[in-house]
């Protein structure tokens, strides 16, 4: 696994973002068990407490489920996964409009540009 | 996690007339990895030695796991000094014998496994090892104890960047999770990812104590950047006249 961390933002947030992406892209599949906190932490080169906080964040979002016998597994609830996917997509769209507005485009112009490119 | 492991209250230590610790105050909980950060001469090594019972403060209270540094605390504190102290003629295995005799919590098997991974032969004599390897052996000894408090004084200063990574990974993989690790260093960029919390020390006082992710969140900067800001010194301009 590749971990990219930037020291000027909270590490646990970045870990949570990257774990979320790994789940949504199928790096960890629905129902799959995640490696232990310690293993993930040592792989990312971070403190286990920091990794624990990121994983607790995944639990809070409902992306992972912790249970006593099976450990921490990826949720099998598709609606949660789809919801998270939509949330990330909206964030990307928001960033796109914001960047386009900084360049001096209106929302309509930006949308027009988007339609014309890539097709 | 959460229990108070170290308590320092108004601690003063003098070397002759010079004060090395000037009324230092802080508390640390167990279950954390903490960076002790400060410029050269700020009192980092002195504090490490006070916590370890090698130096006695003139004034103030120091408690480790509820006790003043002494016989009990030495049994729960694993200390990596800033210099190596091995006798040249000793073999790595002699050091293991020594640690086994001295410390009940020393896990010899673990130490041997770590040497194996690093391809350090335990029948080698200390004087035949390179400086970096000697430092690694010392770290292996220290991290093979199941201690409540690990005091690591400049564990990465003398080694190359690849060895630094190895050392940090060794610390992360081997510390007792109920214990606390206090790492002193001025190589902040190299360690900041493994830290939970930092203590900034200057002129023998703690000037800032904070969780590292809180620093990143509040200040939008890395610990390294914040350190440079807090401890910025204005360079000497070479005596140019003050032109107005």
Interface residues (C-beta under 8 A of the other chain):
Chain A: X5 X7 X8 X9 X10 X11 X12 X13 X38 X41 X42 X45 X46 X47 X48 X49 X50 X53
Chain B: X1 X31 X32 X33 X165 X168 X169 X172 X173 X177 X189 X192 X193 X194 X195 X196 X212 X213 X214 X216 X217 X220 X221 X222 X223 X224 X225
